[in-house]
Amino acid sequence: MRKFFLMLFSAATVTVFGQGNTLYHVNEVKPKAGMKSAFEASWKLHLDKFHKTTDKRNVYEVTSGANNGSYVIVEGPFAYADMDKEKPNAKEHGLDLEKNFTPKLEPGSSNAIYRWADTLSYHGDAKADKFLLTVTVVKDGKLGEVLTEFRRNVLLSEKLNSPFSYNVLIKQQAGSSPTIVSIRNLKNGFKELEANYFQLPPTGFMDAYVKDYGQEAWDKRLKLLVDDVVNREQHFEKLRSDLSSK
């Protein structure tokens, strides 16, 4: 199964959340071999025609992993009620994609809706244009327990005044494959991933966790995040501001 992200998401979008507007529609597409430049040119024309002032899009390029070279096109934020509204230029928009955009793509493009989880995110409004995404599929029936641990991540990050910044999104209508996307916003670029870049105590998080929740809870956490995870993948993405609405 192809797993990707959106990040679908960055500080450029998180700052415009309104009441109930926590959903993002994410499309992942990949240009055919030798058509990267043609794809980008066609997309820029489409963007300028349909997504310049309203109905905006953010675009991210996947730069590592199995989907390296793919583009993630993100629409949002919106609420479910917005899905009932017909866009006045929907037919023209669809025909433009069909004629000028879709023929340049590999088959198998993916799309999904994700919900941004405020209480599971930490300093999500940090400005960044590079991201480390972790896509986790958990066992059916275990989502609640895993999200409890994600919430504890936030509470301890606040207590420790963590220098990290991340957003968490949950795939909607995921059926029996609950999926969580964690997006680390690399405010200072990829160099943040260097060992000891922030000079943090090596066991600082574990020590704080055990202090607040106990050793038994820590042991259970470690087991949960291994035994009850079906799949976990990571990859890099970068914001393509030149392909995104202004």
ABEGO torsion letter per residue (X at the ends): XBBBBAAGBBAAAAAABBBGBABBBBBBBBBBBGAAAAAAAAAAAAAAAAAAABGBBBBBBBABEAABGBBBBBBOBBBAAAAABBBAAAAAAAAAAAAAAAAABBBGBBBBBBBBBAAABBGAABBBABBBBBBBBBBBGAAAAAAAAAAAAAAAAAAAGBABBBBBBBBBGAEABBBBBBBBBBAAEAAAABBGAAGBBAAAAAAAAAAAAEAAAAAAAAAAAAAABABBBBBBBBBBAAABBX
